[in-house]
């Protein structure tokens, strides 16, 4: 189990909203406890209500920082990716969340910060500053960054074009990136719907990739983005939920 040291917070003079919106956040025992309990509840709900299964879970890197990328068509996507990770990583996994959406009101801030442990990401302005924050996060061994390169949820459920930001982050970097494909999340909770339908959700995890051989720049960024999109397309086409599930890895706390 990972070890950590609790220290007195240096943000006690800030409001609750300011403390939760800041990043990196100061350790907080109450937040840690609430996040862990929420993770257990979410995993139980996904397994029972959505019959959530993960294929290829053994391909997730062990012991090092890495990036998870996936298609994005539902608000369920982030919690599905988080639930595919061992629960001991609940405080070390950070989905990038749109700052202009998830960090504008206290209820959303609390959900994003406490339950999801989201990293505020500026998708319209200061994108390079947000990418620099992601890079700094990955320099700390054991951290997991979750990104959706499409930048926003697909209204149709179809895979959209990838933004070059993921390529700017990974080109010339030793950090492994794991492509994933989520099937069924859009049907369960499409954009615009509030209450999820009881539909089956499947996560297919691909083999880690590395782009250390590429020289940083616009061309390399586009190459990385295109390659990852192709990898996720291949995962989409490789399996369907109508196939036998004997190789599926059921969700369970680890």
Secondary structure as GFF3:
##gff-version 3
##sequence-region A 1 254
A	DSSP	alpha_helix	16	21	.	.	.	ID=ss1
A	DSSP	alpha_helix	29	49	.	.	.	ID=ss2
A	DSSP	beta_strand	53	55	.	.	.	ID=ss3
A	DSSP	three_ten_helix	57	59	.	.	.	ID=ss4
A	DSSP	beta_strand	66	70	.	.	.	ID=ss5
A	DSSP	alpha_helix	77	83	.	.	.	ID=ss6
A	DSSP	three_ten_helix	87	89	.	.	.	ID=ss7
A	DSSP	beta_strand	93	98	.	.	.	ID=ss8
A	DSSP	alpha_helix	99	102	.	.	.	ID=ss9
A	DSSP	alpha_helix	106	110	.	.	.	ID=ss10
A	DSSP	pi_helix	111	115	.	.	.	ID=ss11
A	DSSP	beta_strand	119	121	.	.	.	ID=ss12
A	DSSP	alpha_helix	127	138	.	.	.	ID=ss13
A	DSSP	beta_strand	144	147	.	.	.	ID=ss14
A	DSSP	alpha_helix	165	170	.	.	.	ID=ss15
A	DSSP	beta_strand	176	183	.	.	.	ID=ss16
A	DSSP	alpha_helix	185	188	.	.	.	ID=ss17
A	DSSP	beta_strand	202	209	.	.	.	ID=ss18
A	DSSP	alpha_helix	218	238	.	.	.	ID=ss19
A	DSSP	beta_strand	249	250	.	.	.	ID=ss20
###
